[in-house]
């Protein structure tokens, strides 16, 4: 494969980055506030979902908490004789 022009001349400098940023703002400037707002709302919803999952696992407890002690001194989910 042939290397692209960007990697032949090296990494872009600060001037190239500024030019690309200005072109991006000119082309997509009106949509950027909406995109940033949607990204922020998505992040808040994601964190809220993580917090709800943590609370749910805390309420359920660990699997070892649900074991009951059988008559023979062993702990199992059920005390059926086998």
C-alpha positions as CSV (number, residue, x, y, z in Angstrom):
1,X,0.0,0.0,0.0
2,X,1.1,3.5,-0.6
3,X,1.4,5.9,2.3
4,X,-0.9,8.9,2.3
5,X,0.4,12.4,1.7
6,X,-0.1,13.3,5.4
7,X,2.3,10.7,6.6
8,X,4.9,11.3,3.9
9,X,5.3,14.9,5.0
10,X,5.0,14.2,8.7
11,X,2.3,15.0,11.3
12,X,0.3,18.2,10.6
13,X,1.6,21.3,12.4
14,X,-0.4,23.7,14.5
15,X,-1.2,25.9,11.4
16,X,-2.8,23.0,9.5
17,X,-4.9,22.1,12.6
18,X,-6.1,25.7,12.9
19,X,-7.0,25.9,9.2
20,X,-9.0,22.6,9.4
21,X,-10.7,23.8,12.6
22,X,-11.7,27.1,10.9
23,X,-13.1,25.2,7.9
24,X,-15.0,22.9,10.2
25,X,-16.5,25.8,12.1
26,X,-17.5,27.5,8.8
27,X,-19.1,24.3,7.5
28,X,-20.7,23.0,10.7
29,X,-20.9,26.1,13.0
30,X,-24.7,26.2,13.2
31,X,-25.0,22.5,14.2
32,X,-22.2,22.4,16.8
33,X,-24.3,23.8,19.8
34,X,-27.0,21.1,19.1
35,X,-24.4,18.4,18.8
36,X,-22.7,19.5,22.1
37,X,-26.1,19.6,23.9
38,X,-27.1,16.1,22.7
39,X,-23.7,14.8,23.7
40,X,-24.1,16.3,27.2
41,X,-27.6,14.8,27.6
42,X,-26.3,11.4,26.5
43,X,-23.5,11.5,29.0
44,X,-26.0,12.5,31.8
45,X,-28.3,9.6,30.9
46,X,-25.4,7.2,30.7
47,X,-24.2,8.2,34.2
48,X,-27.8,8.0,35.5
49,X,-28.1,4.4,34.1
50,X,-24.8,3.4,35.8
51,X,-26.0,4.8,39.1
52,X,-29.3,2.9,38.8
53,X,-27.5,-0.3,38.1
54,X,-25.2,0.2,41.1
55,X,-28.2,0.8,43.3
56,X,-30.0,-2.2,42.0
57,X,-27.0,-4.5,42.7
58,X,-26.6,-3.1,46.2
59,X,-30.3,-3.8,46.9
60,X,-30.1,-7.4,45.7
61,X,-27.0,-8.2,47.7
62,X,-24.5,-10.8,46.9
63,X,-25.4,-14.4,45.9
64,X,-23.9,-15.7,49.2
65,X,-26.5,-13.7,51.2
66,X,-29.4,-15.8,49.8
67,X,-28.0,-19.1,51.0
68,X,-29.9,-20.7,53.8
69,X,-28.5,-23.0,56.4
70,X,-29.8,-26.5,56.1
71,X,-30.4,-28.9,59.0
72,X,-27.1,-30.6,58.5
73,X,-25.0,-27.4,58.8
74,X,-24.3,-26.8,55.2
75,X,-25.4,-23.7,53.3
76,X,-27.2,-24.1,50.0
77,X,-29.9,-22.3,47.9
78,X,-32.3,-25.1,48.7
79,X,-32.2,-27.8,51.4
80,X,-33.2,-30.8,49.4
81,X,-31.7,-34.1,50.5
82,X,-29.8,-35.9,47.8
